[in-house]
Amino acid sequence: MSRYASFILGVSVALLACLGLVMLASTSAWVRGVEEPYFYLRRQAIMVGIGAVLALFTYRMDHALLRRYWPWVLGAACAMLTACYVPGLRVAVNGAYRWIHVPLVGQFQPSEPARVACMLALAGWFGRWQTETRSFWRGFVLPGMILAVPICLIMFEKNMGEATDIALATLVVMFCIGVRWFYLLPTAGLAGAALVWIVRHNENRMARIEAWRHLDDPAQHLGKGMQQWRSLLAFGNGGPTGLGLGNSAEKLGFLSEFHTDFIFPVIGEELGLVFTLGVVLCYVLIAVSGISIAVQANTVFARCLAIGLTSALVIPAMTNIAVVTALLPNDGKPLPFVSYGGSSVIFALAATGLLMGIHRGARVES
């Protein structure tokens, strides 16, 4: 497994990206408000191509440059996140300002590159202060304060799910790199309490949680619980073998966001249990390959970056699947490599290239 980690990682990501394009071919014609039937498929194919080129670039990149210039990368990510608060630059979608408009690029979500930048910042910090990982200030407080800036910027742009995913990935990296657990546990508890307080004072999120708790209530089937209820119906309709590619009933106006956040239920409805389990298996292989690459890494910087990038890819996938199967309350986020979204797929592929580059460097030096 260790020797072929990059190959397994690349194949898993390629299978997910190809499946995403196939499902967009099935679903994009049914998206409302778009005249061109395959507009989303064509655009996603272009973004996958751009992401593949970027992945090749990050695969060949000199990691010494990343280690040296990580503060500039993090600063650029924070600047883009700040643009989400600037009228004229920010773009509102469903009441949330998570996107900005970039000339010649179009709509762009800064939290996607910020996720990679945060993991790079952690790796750069612990690569510099690797003997201080168990200290209070340089091992816990200072890196935590650095990462708190982009996480808070993301949270207050009404993207609590993304902020939580990055915070969880940060905790995973800190734990694996050797930060003392009795620093991490109280902090995680306080952060959880703060998250509960924010949610309880947010009417929309409380409504989603109440809908999730009473998902079998018919009153929720046309309200806040409609997406998750229709998602479960899609999985039930598909059964073990599925209804056949293109034969989903839920995408015909019942299940919203079926080409983005809720594409996984359409996979279950059209292709069946075998394909949904195959998708889960691909993410498991990504996690195992990433851990294997981290174990083989020759430096603390590379090891920390591999753990962070793996967490940044797998945690959002876990939460998306948990949401669409009603294990967690509804919170809009794409399924990495599969859902429609240019920013998401480009920077997920870039992170994959970085991971494979770390493995290449370890094998060359060994």
C-alpha positions in Angstrom: 0.0 0.0 0.0 2.8 2.4 0.9 4.5 2.0 -2.4 1.4 2.5 -4.5 -0.3 5.2 -2.3 -0.1 7.8 -5.1 -1.5 5.5 -7.7 -4.4 4.5 -5.5 -5.0 8.1 -4.6 -5.0 9.2 -8.2 -7.3 6.4 -9.4 -9.8 7.1 -6.6 -9.9 10.8 -7.4 -10.1 10.1 -11.1 -13.1 7.8 -10.6 -14.9 10.3 -8.4 -14.3 13.1 -10.9 -15.5 11.0 -13.8 -18.5 9.9 -11.9 -19.3 13.6 -11.2 -19.2 14.4 -14.9 -21.4 11.4 -15.7 -24.0 12.5 -13.1 -23.9 16.1 -14.4 -24.7 14.7 -17.9 -27.7 13.1 -16.3 -28.8 16.1 -14.1 -27.6 19.4 -15.6 -30.4 19.4 -18.2 -33.0 19.5 -15.4 -31.5 22.5 -13.6 -34.0 25.4 -13.6 -33.1 28.8 -15.1 -30.5 27.6 -17.6 -31.3 27.5 -21.3 -28.3 25.4 -22.4 -29.1 21.8 -21.3 -25.5 20.8 -20.7 -24.1 24.1 -19.5 -23.1 22.8 -16.1 -21.5 19.6 -17.6 -19.5 21.7 -20.1 -18.4 24.1 -17.5 -17.4 21.4 -15.0 -15.4 19.6 -17.6 -13.4 22.7 -18.2 -12.9 23.2 -14.5 -11.8 19.5 -14.1 -9.3 20.1 -16.9 -8.0 23.3 -15.2 -7.8 21.4 -11.9 -5.8 18.6 -13.6 -3.3 21.0 -15.0 -3.0 22.7 -11.6 -2.6 19.3 -9.9 0.3 18.5 -12.3 1.9 21.9 -11.4 1.5 21.2 -7.6 2.8 17.7 -8.1 6.1 19.0 -9.5 6.3 22.0 -7.2 9.3 22.5 -4.9 8.0 22.1 -1.4 10.8 24.3 -0.1 9.1 27.3 -1.7 5.8 26.4 0.0 7.6 26.1 3.3 9.2 29.5 2.8 6.3 31.5 1.5 3.3 30.0 3.4 2.6 33.4 5.2 2.1 35.0 1.9 -0.2 32.2 0.7 -2.3 32.5 3.9 -2.3 36.3 3.6 -3.6 36.1 0.0 -6.3 33.6 1.2 -7.4 35.9 4.0 -7.5 38.9 1.5 -9.8 36.9 -0.8 -12.0 36.0 2.2 -12.2 39.6 3.2 -13.5 40.5 -0.3 -16.6 38.5 0.6 -17.5 41.4 2.9 -17.0 44.2 0.3 -20.1 45.4 -1.6 -19.5 45.2 -5.3 -17.2 42.3 -5.0 -19.2 39.8 -3.0 -22.0 37.8 -4.5 -25.1 36.7 -2.6 -26.5 33.2 -3.1 -29.4 32.1 -0.9 -28.7 34.9 1.5 -25.0 33.9 2.1 -22.0 35.9 0.9 -19.6 33.1 0.3 -18.6 34.1 -3.3 -16.9 37.0 -5.0 -16.9 38.1 -8.6 -13.5 38.0 -10.3 -13.1 39.5 -13.8 -12.4 36.9 -16.5 -13.0 34.1 -13.9 -16.6 34.8 -12.8 -18.0 33.6 -9.5 -15.4 32.3 -7.2 -15.5 30.8 -3.6 -12.5 31.9 -1.6 -13.1 29.4 1.2 -11.9 26.6 -1.2 -8.3 27.9 -1.6 -8.4 29.1 2.0 -8.8 25.5 3.2 -5.6 24.4 1.4 -3.9 27.6 2.6 -4.8 26.8 6.2 -3.3 23.3 6.0 -0.2 24.8 4.4 0.1 27.4 7.2 0.0 24.7 9.9 2.6 22.7 8.1 4.8 25.7 7.7 4.5 26.7 11.3 5.2 23.2 12.7 8.0 22.7 10.2 9.7 25.8 11.6 8.9 25.1 15.3 9.0 21.3 15.2 10.7 21.0 18.6 8.0 23.2 20.2 5.0 21.2 19.3 4.3 20.3 23.0 4.8 23.8 24.3 1.8 26.0 25.2 2.6 29.1 23.1 4.4 28.0 20.0 2.8 24.5 19.9 -0.8 25.6 20.6 -1.7 29.2 21.1 0.2 30.9 18.3 -0.8 28.5 15.5 -4.3 28.5 16.8 -4.5 32.3 16.6 -3.1 32.2 13.1 -5.7 29.8 11.9 -8.5 31.5 13.8 -8.4 34.5 11.4 -9.4 32.6 8.2 -11.8 30.3 10.2 -13.6 33.3 11.6 -13.8 35.1 8.3 -15.4 32.0 6.8 -17.8 31.5 9.7 -19.1 35.1 9.6 -19.8 35.0 5.9 -22.5 32.5 6.8 -20.4 29.4 5.9 -20.4 27.7 9.3 -20.1 24.2 7.8 -16.9 25.0 6.0 -15.4 26.8 9.1 -16.2 23.7 11.2 -14.6 21.4 8.7 -11.4 23.5 8.7 -11.4 23.6 12.5 -11.8 19.8 12.6 -8.9 19.4 10.2 -6.8 21.7 12.3 -7.5 19.6 15.4 -6.6 16.4 13.5 -3.3 17.9 12.4 -2.4 19.3 15.8 -3.2 16.0 17.5 -1.2 14.0 15.0 1.8 16.3 15.1 2.0 16.0 18.9 0.2 19.0 20.5 -0.8 18.1 24.0 -4.3 16.7 24.2 -5.2 18.6 27.4 -4.7 21.8 25.3 -6.9 20.5 22.5 -9.8 18.9 24.5 -10.9 22.0 26.4 -10.5 24.2 23.3 -12.7 21.7 21.3 -15.2 21.8 24.1 -15.3 25.7 24.2 -15.5 25.8 20.4 -18.4 23.3 20.5 -20.2 25.4 23.2 -19.7 28.6 21.1 -21.1 26.8 18.0 -24.1 25.7 20.0 -24.7 29.2 21.2 -24.4 30.7 17.7 -26.8 28.0 16.3 -29.4 28.6 19.0 -29.4 32.3 18.2 -29.8 31.7 14.4 -33.4 31.2 13.5 -32.7 29.5 10.1 -30.2 27.0 11.5 -32.5 26.1 14.5 -35.3 25.5 12.0 -33.1 23.1 10.1 -32.2 21.3 13.3 -35.8 21.0 14.3 -36.7 19.7 10.9 -33.9 17.1 11.1 -35.1 16.0 14.5 -38.6 15.5 13.2 -37.9 14.4 9.7 -40.8 11.9 9.7 -43.3 14.7 10.5 -45.3 15.3 7.3 -45.2 19.0 8.1 -41.5 19.0 7.5 -41.7 17.4 4.1 -42.7 20.7 2.5 -40.6 22.9 4.8 -37.0 22.9 6.0 -36.8 19.1 6.0 -37.8 18.7 2.4 -34.3 18.3 1.0 -33.3 15.6 3.4 -36.7 13.8 3.1 -36.5 13.7 -0.7 -32.9 12.6 -0.4 -33.9 9.6 1.6 -36.7 8.8 -0.9 -34.1 8.9 -3.7 -32.0 6.3 -1.9 -35.0 4.2 -1.3 -36.2 4.5 -4.9 -32.8 3.3 -6.2 -32.4 0.3 -4.0 -29.5 -2.1 -4.6 -29.3 -1.7 -8.4 -30.8 1.7 -9.2 -33.4 2.9 -11.7 -30.9 3.4 -14.5 -28.8 6.4 -15.5 -31.0 9.3 -16.3 -34.1 7.8 -14.7 -34.1 9.7 -11.4 -37.6 11.0 -10.4 -36.4 13.2 -7.6 -34.4 15.5 -9.9 -37.6 16.4 -11.8 -38.3 19.3 -9.4 -38.7 17.5 -6.1 -35.1 17.4 -4.8 -33.3 20.8 -4.9 -29.6 21.3 -5.4 -29.4 17.9 -7.0 -26.4 18.8 -9.1 -24.4 20.3 -6.2 -24.9 19.5 -2.5 -27.4 16.7 -3.1 -25.8 14.9 -6.0 -25.1 11.8 -3.9 -28.8 10.8 -3.5 -29.2 11.0 -7.3 -26.3 8.6 -7.7 -28.1 6.3 -5.3 -31.4 6.6 -7.1 -30.0 6.1 -10.6 -27.1 3.7 -10.1 -28.0 2.0 -6.8 -26.2 0.9 -3.7 -23.2 -0.6 -5.4 -22.2 2.9 -6.7 -22.9 4.7 -3.5 -20.8 2.2 -1.6 -18.2 2.6 -4.3 -18.1 6.3 -3.7 -17.6 5.8 0.0 -14.8 3.3 -0.8 -13.1 5.9 -2.9 -13.0 8.3 0.0 -11.8 5.6 2.3 -9.0 4.9 -0.1 -8.1 8.6 -0.3 -7.9 8.7 3.5 -5.8 5.6 3.7 -3.5 6.7 0.9 -3.1 10.1 2.5 -2.2 8.6 5.9 0.3 6.3 4.1 1.9 9.3 2.3 2.1 11.1 5.7 3.8 8.1 7.3 6.4 8.0 4.5 7.1 11.7 4.5 10.8 12.6 5.3 10.1 16.0 7.0 7.8 17.3 9.7 6.6 19.9 7.1 5.7 17.3 4.5 4.1 15.0 7.1 2.0 17.8 8.6 0.9 19.0 5.1 -0.1 15.4 4.1 -2.2 14.9 7.2 -3.8 18.3 6.7 -4.6 17.9 3.0 -6.0 14.4 3.6 -8.3 15.8 6.4 -9.3 18.7 4.2 -10.5 16.4 1.5 -12.1 13.6 3.5 -13.9 15.6 6.3 -16.1 17.5 3.9 -16.9 14.3 2.1 -17.9 12.7 5.4 -20.1 15.6 6.4 -21.8 15.8 3.0 -22.7 12.1 3.0 -23.9 12.4 6.6 -26.1 15.3 5.7 -27.7 13.7 2.6 -28.4 10.5 4.6 -29.9 12.6 7.4 -27.2 11.7 10.0 -26.5 15.4 10.4 -28.7 18.5 10.0 -28.8 20.1 6.6 -25.9 22.3 5.7 -25.1 23.1 2.1 -21.7 21.9 1.0 -20.5 20.0 -2.1 -19.3 16.5 -2.3 -15.5 16.8 -3.2 -14.6 15.9 -6.8 -18.3 14.9 -7.6 -20.6 17.9 -7.1 -20.8 20.8 -9.5 -18.5 23.6 -8.5 -15.5 25.1 -10.2 -13.7 26.4 -7.1 -14.3 23.1 -5.2 -13.0 20.7 -7.9 -10.0 22.9 -8.9 -8.5 23.2 -5.4 -9.4 19.7 -4.5 -7.4 18.5 -7.4 -4.6 20.9 -6.5 -4.5 19.4 -3.0 -4.4 15.9 -4.6 -1.4 17.0 -6.7 0.4 18.3 -3.6 -0.2 15.0 -1.8 1.2 13.0 -4.7 4.1 15.3 -4.8 4.9 14.7 -1.2 4.9 10.9 -1.9 7.2 11.4 -4.9 9.6 13.4 -2.8 9.7 10.8 -0.1 10.4 8.0 -2.7 13.1 10.0 -4.4 15.0 10.7 -1.2 14.6 7.2 0.2 
